[in-house]
């Protein structure tokens, strides 16, 4: 384009909003972003899944943190496999030899009280087997392996004797037939119920009482069904034994004030 002599050339600078050349964008006016806010090229950080994973791991036994629970769960896994795949006659013989009925308790009390806790009624998929792993893991995290084993054995042995001794006395008094002395009785349910009762004492109140009400309600419902009243009474007794250990457990932890159980333990 020709220019006029003596006149200033017209302003041919393109507006900022448009491109200077085709395909090259013009610079945009920048506004300062607030300090600490992510820029347009930054992605907002995603919430970490590690705390959730730690809480899940805290419910599973490990060799370093919960050796008692891990070893015991492994033993139950083996005996459950035997129950599932071995010859039925062999399985029946093993269960019969491990039964804590009155006849066996009179002859081999220590042996059958120990052996009866090596079998899971219903296999490893039963509610009591799953509950055992979770409850014993959390309990062992808090009070250690020896005390956890003590709580379990106290419930197992105490509830067994509390249900079988009256049977023996009733047979002697003639109120029950002699066949009651050979009742098949084995499993982990008494120990699990006692462990639940003990664990409740280490929880904060808003977890403690719902747990006791829910678990106790299931046991009472089983008792009302009256399918196996002696075992059902044993479950309630074992739960009571676990609750009765609260003062002892709290003293062993250094006082009556007990910190709530945490599920984010390493």
C-alpha positions as MATLAB code, in Angstrom:
seq = 'XXXXXXXXXXXXXXXXXXXXXXXXXXXXXXXXXXXXXXXXXXXXXXXXXXXXXXXXXXXXXXXXXXXXXXXXXXXXXXXXXXXXXXXXXXXXXXXXXXXXXXXXXXXXXXXXXXXXXXXXXXXXXXXXXXXXXXXXXXXXXXXXXXXXXXXXXXXXXXXXXXXXXXXXXXXXXXXXXXXXXXXXXXXXXXXXXXXXXXXXXXXXXXXXXXXXXXXXXXXXXXXXXXXXXXXXXXXXXXXXXXXXXXXXXXXXXXXXXXXXXXXXXX';
ca = [
       0.000    0.000    0.000;
       1.349    3.495   -0.902;
       1.917    6.080    1.831;
       1.068    9.768    1.802;
       4.068   12.070    2.038;
       4.410   13.756    5.409;
       1.757   11.653    7.061;
       2.402    9.167    9.748;
       1.846    5.640    8.630;
      -1.305    4.125    9.900;
      -1.170    1.765   12.861;
      -1.079   -1.642   11.285;
      -0.407   -3.550   14.491;
      -2.975   -6.344   14.675;
      -5.228   -6.485   17.721;
      -4.132   -8.661   20.562;
      -7.207  -10.827   20.284;
      -6.353  -12.051   16.783;
      -3.459  -14.103   15.464;
      -0.358  -12.378   14.107;
       0.165  -15.094   11.536;
      -2.046  -17.964   10.555;
      -1.492  -20.871   12.886;
       0.392  -18.855   15.545;
      -1.838  -17.801   18.456;
      -1.395  -14.439   19.993;
      -0.314  -14.147   23.612;
      -3.132  -14.169   26.105;
      -3.439  -11.719   28.901;
      -2.446  -13.539   32.040;
      -4.065  -13.042   35.400;
      -2.242  -14.050   38.563;
      -3.647  -17.193   40.109;
      -4.122  -17.403   43.835;
      -1.170  -18.786   45.721;
      -1.372  -22.503   46.374;
      -4.086  -23.173   43.770;
      -3.249  -25.698   41.007;
      -2.398  -24.151   37.639;
      -4.239  -25.032   34.467;
      -1.528  -27.525   33.523;
      -1.580  -29.257   36.905;
      -3.936  -32.076   37.836;
      -5.552  -32.004   41.230;
      -4.004  -34.748   43.380;
      -6.141  -37.826   43.788;
      -6.971  -39.000   47.285;
      -4.482  -41.631   48.324;
      -5.746  -45.197   48.674;
      -2.977  -46.107   51.106;
      -4.902  -45.388   54.345;
      -7.736  -47.613   53.180;
      -5.285  -50.361   52.222;
      -3.640  -50.106   55.643;
      -6.996  -50.507   57.361;
      -7.709  -53.635   55.306;
      -4.267  -55.085   56.055;
      -4.841  -54.471   59.754;
      -7.675  -57.026   59.620;
      -5.429  -59.748   58.151;
      -2.831  -61.706   60.149;
       0.858  -61.217   59.375;
       3.948  -63.092   60.619;
       5.457  -60.062   62.351;
       2.394  -58.416   63.903;
       0.039  -61.329   64.650;
       1.967  -64.634   64.653;
      -0.507  -66.491   66.885;
      -3.476  -65.689   64.669;
      -1.542  -66.518   61.495;
      -0.329  -69.905   62.745;
      -3.711  -70.830   64.177;
      -5.494  -69.846   60.954;
      -3.024  -71.977   58.974;
      -3.706  -74.982   61.228;
      -7.454  -74.560   60.783;
      -6.967  -74.325   57.033;
      -5.164  -77.686   57.061;
      -7.748  -79.419   59.243;
     -10.550  -77.993   57.110;
      -8.873  -79.426   54.011;
      -8.701  -82.804   55.755;
     -12.402  -82.585   56.556;
     -13.197  -81.696   52.954;
     -11.027  -84.186   51.060;
     -10.152  -87.089   53.394;
     -12.131  -90.298   53.626;
     -15.389  -89.649   55.519;
     -14.809  -92.540   57.902;
     -11.382  -91.143   58.818;
     -12.858  -87.681   59.329;
     -15.565  -89.070   61.603;
     -12.952  -90.936   63.648;
     -10.858  -87.772   64.051;
     -13.875  -85.698   65.054;
     -15.043  -88.357   67.480;
     -11.602  -88.569   69.059;
     -11.521  -84.778   69.441;
     -14.994  -84.478   70.937;
     -15.329  -82.789   74.315;
     -18.232  -84.951   75.417;
     -18.401  -86.087   79.023;
     -16.928  -89.522   78.318;
     -13.805  -88.070   76.698;
     -13.460  -85.272   79.256;
     -13.360  -87.832   82.059;
     -10.693  -89.934   80.326;
      -8.541  -87.419   78.394;
      -9.522  -83.888   79.457;
      -6.413  -81.983   78.305;
      -6.149  -83.837   75.003;
      -9.723  -83.365   73.860;
      -9.919  -79.740   75.046;
      -6.904  -78.993   72.852;
      -7.889  -81.191   69.897;
     -11.475  -79.946   69.731;
     -10.211  -76.415   68.970;
      -8.453  -77.649   65.816;
     -11.628  -78.185   63.802;
     -14.059  -75.743   62.221;
     -17.688  -76.790   61.935;
     -18.728  -75.809   58.424;
     -15.193  -75.331   57.077;
     -13.136  -72.194   56.548;
     -16.048  -70.458   54.826;
     -18.235  -70.524   57.936;
     -19.037  -67.250   59.738;
     -17.126  -68.350   62.839;
     -13.969  -69.082   60.815;
     -14.069  -65.678   59.120;
     -14.884  -63.991   62.409;
     -11.996  -65.754   64.109;
      -9.428  -64.347   61.672;
     -10.682  -60.762   61.953;
     -11.358  -60.739   65.710;
      -8.134  -62.473   66.731;
      -6.085  -60.269   64.398;
      -7.437  -57.033   65.865;
      -7.250  -58.407   69.413;
      -3.655  -59.577   68.978;
      -2.666  -56.174   67.579;
      -3.904  -54.632   70.817;
      -3.030  -57.083   73.607;
      -0.431  -59.399   72.076;
      -0.386  -63.055   71.129;
      -0.160  -64.622   74.590;
      -3.111  -62.711   75.986;
      -5.137  -63.330   72.836;
      -4.476  -67.069   73.089;
      -5.384  -66.908   76.781;
      -8.734  -65.234   76.081;
      -9.562  -67.757   73.374;
      -8.641  -70.768   75.527;
     -10.464  -69.363   78.544;
     -13.674  -69.081   76.546;
     -13.187  -72.443   74.838;
     -12.408  -74.382   78.016;
     -14.713  -72.458   80.342;
     -17.822  -72.705   78.156;
     -17.118  -76.362   77.362;
     -16.924  -77.323   81.027;
     -19.914  -75.137   81.896;
     -22.070  -77.044   79.397;
     -20.703  -80.588   79.685;
     -20.398  -80.915   83.468;
     -24.169  -80.380   83.995;
     -24.799  -83.082   81.381;
     -22.692  -85.537   83.359;
     -24.457  -84.637   86.593;
     -27.861  -84.981   84.922;
     -26.937  -88.466   83.669;
     -25.823  -89.465   87.161;
     -29.117  -88.178   88.563;
     -31.079  -90.128   85.975;
     -32.506  -87.068   84.212;
     -30.697  -87.768   80.919;
     -29.945  -91.032   79.116;
     -26.427  -92.465   79.167;
     -26.089  -91.744   75.463;
     -25.747  -88.056   76.358;
     -22.254  -88.839   77.634;
     -21.092  -89.468   74.064;
     -22.402  -86.333   72.402;
     -20.228  -85.141   69.475;
     -18.885  -81.715   70.422;
     -15.962  -79.879   68.816;
     -15.169  -76.564   67.140;
     -13.906  -73.010   67.674;
     -17.158  -71.170   68.294;
     -16.777  -70.847   72.094;
     -13.328  -69.315   71.709;
     -14.541  -66.923   69.028;
     -17.467  -65.777   71.179;
     -15.135  -65.090   74.121;
     -12.740  -63.183   71.845;
     -15.587  -61.002   70.576;
     -16.568  -60.219   74.165;
     -12.988  -59.308   75.091;
     -12.477  -57.182   71.970;
     -15.625  -55.191   72.702;
     -14.009  -53.900   75.876;
     -11.217  -52.310   73.825;
     -13.533  -50.482   71.448;
     -14.973  -47.030   71.894;
     -18.512  -47.080   73.365;
     -20.222  -46.251   70.063;
     -18.710  -49.453   68.608;
     -18.682  -51.577   71.775;
     -22.388  -51.701   72.547;
     -23.668  -52.153   68.982;
     -21.221  -55.057   68.593;
     -22.365  -56.721   71.805;
     -26.045  -56.164   71.037;
     -25.731  -57.454   67.460;
     -23.618  -60.513   68.301;
     -25.559  -61.291   71.463;
     -28.823  -60.940   69.544;
     -27.686  -63.577   67.041;
     -26.802  -65.949   69.889;
     -30.141  -65.393   71.611;
     -31.966  -65.973   68.336;
     -30.127  -69.294   67.939;
     -31.110  -70.233   71.475;
     -34.764  -69.433   70.821;
     -34.660  -71.684   67.735;
     -33.845  -74.518   70.198;
     -31.987  -76.641   67.661;
     -28.913  -77.165   69.856;
     -29.681  -75.501   73.193;
     -26.592  -76.743   75.043;
     -24.206  -75.305   72.431;
     -26.250  -72.105   72.209;
     -26.040  -71.631   75.967;
     -22.309  -72.251   75.674;
     -21.990  -69.409   73.158;
     -23.691  -66.972   75.518;
     -21.525  -68.144   78.414;
     -18.383  -67.715   76.311;
     -19.424  -64.188   75.373;
     -19.901  -63.451   79.066;
     -16.457  -64.893   79.829;
     -14.941  -62.527   77.275;
     -16.724  -59.533   78.813;
     -15.508  -60.633   82.255;
     -11.888  -60.295   81.069;
     -12.194  -56.516   80.582;
     -10.695  -55.536   83.984;
      -7.782  -57.974   83.602;
      -7.002  -56.832   80.056;
      -7.196  -53.172   81.006;
      -4.875  -53.641   83.977;
      -2.415  -55.504   81.769;
      -2.408  -52.542   79.385;
      -1.469  -50.144   82.150;
      -4.712  -48.853   83.617;
      -8.451  -48.661   83.342;
      -8.388  -46.054   80.581;
      -8.165  -48.004   77.357;
      -7.396  -46.361   74.032;
      -9.837  -47.399   71.301;
      -8.617  -50.001   68.832;
      -7.265  -48.447   65.663;
      -7.505  -50.139   62.281;
      -4.661  -48.178   60.666;
      -1.918  -50.020   62.480;
       1.187  -50.858   60.430;
];
